[in-house]
Amino acid sequence: MLSPRELEVARMVGMGCTNKMIAASLGISLYTVSTHLRRIFVKLEVPTRAAMVAVLAGRGAVAG
């Protein structure tokens, strides 16, 4: 299960945001964004951002 912050990061990726845009919007570092993404990838067992969005879209978790 994704944390609220991980879900927020995933939603922003789904909207096409870059890591830099996510960091600026959430007031966190690029390193923290990368850490969230790595944890999401592990939890969802996916290798890429596109695969992550596809899995979450299938669950109805990523809405633009």
KASULBEL-V846863 format. One record per residue. N is the residue number from 0. RES is the residue in one small letter. SS is DSSP state (@ for helix, = for strand, . for the rest). Layout:
N|RES|SS, N|RES|SS
This chain:
0|m|., 1|l|., 2|s|., 3|p|@, 4|r|@, 5|e|@, 6|l|@, 7|e|@, 8|v|@, 9|a|@, 10|r|@, 11|m|@, 12|v|@, 13|g|@, 14|m|., 15|g|., 16|c|., 17|t|., 18|n|@, 19|k|@, 20|m|@, 21|i|@, 22|a|@, 23|a|@, 24|s|@, 25|l|@, 26|g|., 27|i|., 28|s|., 29|l|@, 30|y|@, 31|t|@, 32|v|@, 33|s|@, 34|t|@, 35|h|@, 36|l|@, 37|r|@, 38|r|@, 39|i|@, 40|f|@, 41|v|@, 42|k|@, 43|l|@, 44|e|., 45|v|., 46|p|., 47|t|., 48|r|@, 49|a|@, 50|a|@, 51|m|@, 52|v|@, 53|a|@, 54|v|@, 55|l|@, 56|a|@, 57|g|@, 58|r|., 59|g|., 60|a|., 61|v|., 62|a|., 63|g|.
